[in-house]
Amino acid sequence: MLSEEERAILDFERCSWLEPGPKDQAIEMRLGLTAAGYYERLRRIIETPSAAEYDPLTSKRVLALIEPPRESELAI
């Protein structure tokens, strides 16, 4: 089960492109985290089954960005 803060991080990541200005400033203003702290927390959160249950699209998108492609995905 995700905490309120963990859900807020996923919610922010889902809609962060709507925020005006640089993302790191929006992270600090909305969540009170540094950008480094935010990305560290986000990475831990999306690796949990609870994150996939709460927001499967955002979880899959972020995982695809941080995980290197598998060897089978590189073959044409």
C-alpha positions in Angstrom: 0.0 0.0 0.0 1.3 3.4 -1.0 1.6 6.2 1.5 0.0 9.6 0.8 3.4 11.0 -0.1 4.2 8.2 -2.5 0.8 8.7 -4.2 1.6 12.4 -4.4 4.9 11.7 -6.1 3.2 9.4 -8.7 0.4 12.0 -9.2 3.0 14.7 -9.8 5.0 12.5 -12.2 1.8 11.8 -14.2 1.0 15.5 -14.6 4.4 17.2 -14.3 4.4 18.4 -17.9 1.4 20.7 -16.9 3.5 22.5 -14.4 4.9 25.9 -15.4 8.6 26.4 -15.4 11.4 24.0 -14.8 10.4 20.6 -13.3 13.0 20.7 -10.5 11.4 24.0 -9.2 7.9 22.5 -9.4 9.2 19.4 -7.5 10.5 21.6 -4.7 7.4 23.8 -4.6 4.8 21.1 -4.7 6.5 18.3 -2.9 9.2 19.9 -0.8 11.8 17.6 -2.2 15.0 18.2 -4.1 15.1 16.9 -7.6 17.6 14.2 -6.6 15.5 13.2 -3.7 12.4 13.1 -5.8 13.9 10.9 -8.5 15.4 8.6 -5.8 12.0 8.2 -4.2 10.2 7.8 -7.6 12.6 5.0 -8.6 11.9 3.1 -5.4 8.2 3.6 -5.6 7.7 2.5 -9.2 9.5 -0.8 -8.4 6.7 -1.8 -6.1 3.6 -3.7 -7.0 1.5 -1.1 -5.3 2.7 1.6 -7.7 1.6 -0.5 -10.7 -1.8 -1.0 -9.1 -2.2 2.7 -8.3 -1.0 4.1 -11.6 0.0 1.4 -14.1 0.6 3.8 -17.0 3.0 6.1 -15.2 4.8 3.2 -13.6 5.4 1.5 -16.9 6.5 4.8 -18.6 9.0 5.6 -15.8 10.3 2.0 -15.7 10.8 2.1 -19.5 12.9 5.3 -19.1 15.2 4.0 -16.4 15.6 0.3 -17.3 18.0 -0.5 -20.1 16.4 -2.4 -23.0 16.7 -6.2 -22.8 18.9 -7.9 -25.3 15.9 -9.5 -26.9 14.4 -6.0 -27.5 17.5 -4.8 -29.3 17.4 -7.6 -31.9 15.7 -6.7 -35.1 
